[in-house]
């Protein structure tokens, strides 16, 4: 202990002695038959307790929904109706808003008409293919007969059984029929190309119908999750669209997240001790009450904030009845270790004089000794004493200004 601390202790003790002397003088002035030896002063005492204490930490957190679904318009149109009550619980798939569906219904009808037209053109192209294939079959049959005639006339012409003119006519007829076969094949290929084009037209028309149906469905703004629906950000009759802000937000609140930041040193200590995933969290609300449900550590952010040297952690708390809401501030409290054999005294037993802490100790013979102590954290109405006391010692909690060092007292309590 340095000289400055000794001076502070002496000053404190002198002040207590002077205060006790003044009170004694006043008492003597008012009492005509005061005894020569005053009786021992009665003081309330408490016993120094030793116990293992959990090491707690506390951080400021912000509550947030597990899922916050922003409800936005996917198509441009005028809001026709609002179908939910603001702040109420809504179910997945529940209708929240309606956009005027008439333009989108008309677009779907038009797309359906174009699909029917494309299907008719495909049927016509199919019929054309059948006709072209029939013509090809006829042309191939005629050409086959002409080929047989030519093949039969060749030996007959060599034997001069027929004239050369007959052979030439047969050859010309065969060549003409071959040309017809080629033309018929070309018509078949054309018909097939027309069918492919018609099928592509059907696919495009069908896609247009599907797109029109999707856009028509987007006129019904539904909730994608179960949760609490917020205030409507726009009113019925307003124009909304993909570029507009969200018309409302639906949040899943049970369970609810609590985001809080810890220092890099705290994070490293918890991570190295593998304590993060075993943290039991308490939530202290703005009115000082503690949330009834304990929370669990969920995850740590992917990176440390270089500007603040801290990292965000997230805890998850059950929230039956959806009492807690996003945006609330709360303190997140957790036990991160155990302090073995901590000494506890009531806070009122410790006197703070310019940073020097004193405790009045009642010796076994009921005399007073002022002991300088080192204090640590506060635990409820008690103070942890790290130096200066032993377990089981008695300290004065009430009556400090009636005593002085070495004085005999009458202790009460402390058992």
C-alpha positions in Angstrom: 0.0 0.0 0.0 1.5 3.4 -1.0 1.8 6.5 1.2 -1.1 8.3 -0.5 -3.4 5.4 0.4 -2.2 5.4 4.0 -3.0 9.2 4.2 -6.5 8.5 2.9 -7.1 5.7 5.4 -5.9 7.9 8.3 -8.1 10.8 7.1 -11.1 8.5 6.9 -10.6 7.0 10.3 -10.0 10.5 11.8 -13.3 11.7 10.2 -15.2 8.8 11.7 -13.6 9.4 15.1 -14.4 13.1 15.0 -18.0 12.3 13.9 -18.3 9.8 16.8 -16.9 12.3 19.2 -19.3 15.1 18.1 -22.3 12.7 18.5 -21.0 11.7 22.0 -20.6 15.3 23.1 -24.1 16.2 21.9 -25.4 13.1 23.8 -23.7 14.2 27.0 -25.0 17.8 26.6 -28.6 16.5 26.4 -28.3 13.9 29.2 -28.1 15.2 32.7 -27.4 11.8 34.3 -24.9 10.3 31.8 -22.9 7.4 33.0 -19.2 7.8 33.3 -18.5 4.9 30.9 -20.9 4.8 27.9 -22.3 1.4 26.9 -21.0 -0.3 23.8 -22.6 1.0 20.6 -25.0 -1.3 18.9 -24.0 -2.0 15.3 -25.5 -4.2 12.6 -23.0 -6.7 11.3 -22.8 -9.2 8.4 -20.6 -12.2 7.9 -18.1 -12.2 5.0 -19.5 -15.0 2.7 -17.4 -17.1 0.4 -18.9 -18.8 -2.6 -18.4 -19.7 -6.2 -19.9 -17.0 -8.4 -20.7 -17.1 -12.1 -18.7 -14.5 -14.1 -21.3 -12.5 -16.1 -21.1 -10.2 -19.1 -23.7 -7.8 -20.4 -24.1 -6.3 -23.8 -26.5 -3.9 -25.4 -28.6 -5.7 -28.1 -31.2 -4.9 -30.7 -34.1 -7.2 -31.4 -34.9 -8.3 -34.9 -37.3 -10.8 -36.6 -36.0 -14.2 -37.6 -37.4 -13.5 -41.1 -38.5 -10.0 -42.3 -40.3 -10.4 -45.6 -40.8 -7.2 -47.5 -44.0 -7.3 -49.4 -43.4 -5.5 -52.8 -45.5 -5.2 -55.9 -44.2 -7.2 -58.8 -46.4 -5.5 -61.4 -47.5 -1.9 -61.9 -51.0 -1.1 -61.1 -53.4 0.7 -58.7 -54.1 -0.8 -55.3 -57.6 -2.0 -55.2 -58.0 -3.2 -51.6 -56.2 -4.0 -48.4 -57.2 -7.3 -47.0 -55.5 -7.5 -43.6 -55.5 -5.7 -40.3 -52.2 -3.9 -39.5 -50.3 -5.4 -36.6 -52.2 -8.7 -36.8 -50.8 -12.2 -37.2 -51.1 -13.5 -40.7 -50.7 -16.9 -42.2 -48.5 -18.0 -45.1 -50.5 -17.5 -48.3 -53.0 -15.0 -46.7 -54.1 -12.2 -49.0 -52.8 -8.8 -47.9 -53.4 -6.4 -50.9 -55.1 -6.5 -54.3 -53.9 -4.6 -57.4 -56.5 -3.9 -60.1 -56.5 -7.2 -62.1 -58.4 -6.0 -65.2 -55.4 -5.1 -67.5 -53.7 -8.3 -66.6 -56.8 -10.4 -67.2 -57.1 -8.8 -70.6 -53.5 -9.6 -71.4 -54.1 -13.2 -70.4 -57.2 -13.5 -72.6 -55.2 -12.1 -75.5 -52.3 -14.5 -75.0 -54.8 -17.4 -74.8 -56.3 -16.3 -78.2 -52.8 -16.2 -79.7 -52.1 -19.6 -78.4 -55.3 -21.0 -80.0 -54.3 -19.3 -83.3 -50.9 -20.9 -83.2 -52.4 -24.3 -82.4 -54.7 -23.9 -85.5 -51.7 -23.0 -87.7 -49.9 -26.1 -86.4 -52.9 -28.3 -87.3 -53.0 -26.8 -90.8 -49.3 -27.4 -91.2 -49.8 -31.0 -90.1 -52.5 -31.5 -92.7 -50.3 -30.0 -95.4 -47.6 -32.5 -94.4 -50.0 -35.4 -94.8 -51.0 -34.2 -98.3 -47.4 -33.7 -99.3 -46.5 -37.1 -98.1 -49.4 -38.6 -100.2 -48.2 -36.8 -103.3 -44.7 -38.0 -102.7 -46.0 -41.6 -102.4 -47.9 -41.3 -105.7 -44.9 -39.7 -107.5 -42.6 -42.5 -106.2 -45.0 -45.2 -107.4 -45.3 -43.6 -110.9 -41.6 -43.2 -111.2 -41.1 -46.8 -110.1 -43.4 -48.0 -112.9 -41.6 -45.8 -115.4 -38.2 -47.2 -114.3 -39.5 -50.7 -114.9 -40.8 -49.8 -118.4 -37.4 -48.3 -119.3 -35.5 -51.3 -118.0 -37.8 -53.6 -120.0 -37.5 -51.5 -123.2 -33.7 -51.5 -123.3 -33.2 -55.2 -124.3 -36.2 -55.1 -126.6 -34.7 -52.1 -128.5 -31.4 -54.0 -128.8 -33.3 -56.9 -130.4 -35.1 -54.3 -132.5 -38.4 -55.6 -131.1 -39.4 -52.0 -130.5 -38.4 -48.8 -132.1 -35.7 -46.5 -130.7 -38.4 -43.9 -130.3 -40.3 -46.1 -127.9 -37.2 -46.4 -125.7 -36.6 -42.7 -125.8 -40.2 -42.0 -124.8 -39.9 -44.4 -121.8 -36.6 -42.8 -120.7 -38.1 -39.3 -120.9 -41.2 -40.3 -119.0 -39.0 -41.8 -116.2 -36.9 -38.7 -116.0 -40.1 -36.5 -115.7 -41.4 -38.7 -112.9 -38.1 -38.5 -111.1 -38.4 -34.7 -111.1 -41.9 -35.0 -109.7 -40.6 -37.2 -106.9 -38.0 -34.6 -106.0 -40.6 -31.9 -106.1 -42.9 -33.9 -103.8 -40.0 -34.5 -101.4 -39.4 -30.8 -101.3 -43.0 -30.2 -100.5 -42.8 -32.7 -97.6 -39.8 -30.9 -96.2 -41.5 -27.5 -96.5 -44.6 -28.9 -94.7 -42.3 -30.2 -91.9 -40.6 -26.8 -91.6 -44.1 -25.2 -91.3 -45.0 -27.7 -88.6 -41.8 -26.8 -86.7 -42.6 -23.1 -87.1 -46.1 -23.7 -85.9 -44.8 -25.6 -82.8 -42.4 -22.8 -82.0 -45.4 -20.4 -82.3 -47.3 -22.6 -79.9 -44.5 -22.6 -77.4 -44.2 -18.8 -77.6 -47.9 -18.4 -77.2 -48.0 -20.8 -74.3 -45.2 -18.9 -72.6 -47.1 -15.6 -73.2 -50.1 -17.2 -71.6 -48.1 -18.4 -68.6 -46.5 -15.0 -68.2 -49.9 -13.4 -68.3 -51.1 -15.8 -65.7 -48.1 -15.0 -63.5 -48.7 -11.3 -63.8 -52.3 -11.8 -63.0 -51.3 -13.7 -59.9 -49.0 -10.9 -58.9 -52.0 -8.7 -58.5 -52.7 -10.6 -55.3 -50.0 -9.7 -52.7 -49.9 -12.6 -50.3 -47.8 -13.3 -47.2 -44.9 -15.7 -47.9 -44.6 -16.6 -44.2 -46.5 -16.8 -40.9 -45.8 -13.7 -38.9 -46.9 -10.2 -37.8 -47.8 -7.8 -40.6 -46.7 -4.3 -40.2 -48.2 -0.9 -41.0 -49.3 -0.4 -44.6 -46.8 1.9 -46.3 -49.2 2.9 -49.0 -52.9 3.4 -49.3 -55.7 2.0 -51.5 -55.9 3.9 -54.8 -52.1 4.6 -55.0 -50.1 3.4 -58.0 -47.5 0.8 -57.1 -45.0 -1.2 -59.1 -41.7 -3.0 -59.1 -39.8 0.2 -58.5 -41.9 1.2 -55.5 -41.1 0.6 -51.8 -42.5 -2.3 -49.9 -46.2 -1.9 -49.2 -45.7 -3.6 -45.8 -43.4 -6.1 -44.0 -44.2 -9.4 -42.4 -41.9 -10.6 -39.6 -41.5 -14.0 -37.9 -41.2 -13.1 -34.2 -41.2 -16.5 -32.4 -38.4 -17.1 -31.9 -36.9 -13.6 -32.2 -33.2 -12.6 -32.7 -31.1 -10.4 -30.5 -28.1 -8.9 -32.2 -25.3 -7.6 -30.0 -21.6 -6.8 -30.4 -18.7 -7.9 -28.3 -15.1 -6.8 -28.4 -12.4 -8.7 -30.2 -10.8 -9.8 -26.9 -14.1 -11.1 -25.5 -14.8 -12.9 -28.8 -11.4 -14.6 -28.8 -11.8 -15.6 -25.2 -15.2 -17.2 -25.7 -14.1 -18.8 -29.0 -10.9 -20.3 -27.6 -12.8 -21.7 -24.6 -15.4 -23.2 -26.9 -18.0 -21.3 -24.8 -20.0 -19.6 -27.6 -22.2 -22.5 -28.4 -22.9 -23.2 -24.8 -23.9 -19.7 -23.8 -27.2 -19.4 -21.9 -28.5 -15.9 -22.6 -30.8 -13.7 -20.5 -32.6 -10.7 -22.0 -33.1 -7.6 -19.8 -35.8 -5.4 -21.2 -36.0 -1.6 -21.2 -38.2 -1.6 -18.0 -35.6 -3.6 -16.1 -37.6 -6.9 -16.3 -36.0 -10.1 -17.4 -37.5 -12.0 -20.3 -38.9 -15.2 -19.0 -37.5 -17.4 -21.7 -33.7 -18.0 -21.8 -32.0 -17.7 -25.2 -29.3 -19.6 -27.0 -26.3 -18.4 -29.0 -27.1 -18.7 -32.8 -24.1 -17.5 -34.8 -21.3 -14.9 -35.1 -21.0 -12.5 -38.1 -18.6 -13.5 -40.8 -16.1 -10.6 -40.0 -14.8 -8.3 -37.4 -15.7 -4.6 -37.8 -12.3 -3.0 -38.3 -13.6 0.5 -37.3 -14.8 -0.6 -33.9 -12.8 -3.7 -33.2 -16.0 -5.7 -32.4 -18.0 -8.4 -33.9 -21.8 -9.0 -34.0 -23.2 -12.0 -32.3 -26.8 -13.2 -32.6 -28.9 -14.9 -29.9 -32.3 -16.5 -30.4 -35.0 -16.2 -27.7 -38.5 -17.9 -27.6 -41.2 -15.2 -27.9 -44.6 -16.7 -27.1 -47.4 -14.3 -27.8 -45.1 -12.2 -30.0 -44.6 -9.7 -27.1 -41.1 -8.7 -28.2 -40.9 -6.7 -31.4 -38.1 -5.8 -33.8 -36.3 -2.6 -33.1 -36.4 -3.0 -29.3 -33.3 -2.4 -27.3 -32.4 -4.9 -24.6 -29.4 -6.0 -22.6 -28.1 -9.5 -23.4 -26.6 -11.1 -20.3 -24.6 -14.3 -20.1 -22.5 -16.3 -17.6 -19.1 -16.8 -19.3 -17.3 -18.5 -16.4 -17.1 -19.1 -12.6 -15.1 -17.1 -10.0 -14.2 -19.7 -7.4 -14.2 -18.8 -3.7 -15.3 -15.2 -4.1 -15.7 -13.1 -0.9 -19.0 -11.2 -0.6 -19.9 -8.3 1.7 -23.0 -6.0 1.5 -22.3 -2.8 -0.4 -23.4 -0.6 2.6 -20.5 -2.1 4.6 -17.9 -0.5 2.3 -16.9 3.1 2.7 -15.4 4.8 -0.4 -13.1 7.8 0.4 -11.6 9.2 -2.7 -11.0 5.8 -4.2 -9.9 4.2 -1.0 -12.2 1.5 0.3 -12.5 0.8 4.1 -14.5 -1.8 6.0 -15.1 -1.8 9.8 -14.3 -5.3 11.0 -15.6 -6.6 14.4 -12.8 -8.6 16.0 -13.6 -11.7 18.1 -13.4 -9.6 21.3 -16.0 -7.2 19.7 -13.6 -4.4 19.1 -13.4 -2.4 15.9 -10.7 -2.6 13.3 -10.8 -0.5 10.1 -9.4 -2.6 7.2 -8.5 -1.3 3.8 -9.9 -3.6 1.1 -9.8 -4.0 -2.7 -13.2 -4.5 -4.3 -14.2 -6.1 -7.6 -17.6 -6.3 -9.3 -21.0 -5.7 -7.7 -23.3 -8.7 -7.5 -26.8 -7.6 -6.7 -26.6 -5.7 -3.3 -23.2 -7.2 -2.5 -19.6 -6.3 -3.4 -16.9 -8.8 -4.3 -13.8 -8.2 -2.1 -10.6 -9.3 -3.6 -8.1 -8.3 -0.8 -8.3 -7.3 2.8 -10.9 -9.7 4.3 -11.2 -13.4 5.3 -14.2 -15.7 5.1 -16.3 -15.6 8.3 -15.2 -12.2 9.5 -17.9 -9.8 10.7 -18.2 -6.4 9.1 -20.3 -3.4 10.2 -23.2 -2.6 7.9 -25.1 -0.1 10.0 -23.8 2.3 12.8 -20.4 3.2 11.2 -20.6 6.8 12.4 -20.9 5.7 16.1 -17.7 3.8 16.2 -13.9 4.4 16.2 -10.8 2.1 16.0 -10.4 -0.1 19.1 -13.9 0.7 20.4 -16.0 -2.0 21.9 -19.3 -2.6 20.2 -22.4 -4.7 20.7 -22.8 -6.5 17.3 -26.3 -7.6 16.1 -26.9 -10.0 13.3 -24.2 -11.5 11.2 -25.2 -15.1 11.8 
